[in-house]
């Protein structure tokens, strides 16, 4: 996929979809953390929260990779996980959309 070219319009669509998915996931993460914080009672709870945050940071940092060479794979994962709808990528070249849709079903 590294030889796939992206038009300027596709880049704008991709950036908007990428940001939308990121914002959605981060909003859910923040709510999860708020819930966990309210139930902190012991030091062990705090360390569990720390572990949770470390794992989530690793996951989020690895998932949101905005290099055009891997963007089709990123979008397919975001669609599969529910952070993005395939319709939000309308305007991308049909071959890209088909690949994203197919990969998201795997």
Secondary structure, DSSP 4 states (H G I P E B T S, - for coil): -TT----HHHHHHHHHHHHHHHHHHHHHHHHHHHHHHHT--SHHHHHHHHHHHHHHHHHHHHH----TTTHHHHHHHHHHHTSS-GGGGTTS-HHHHHHHHHHHT-
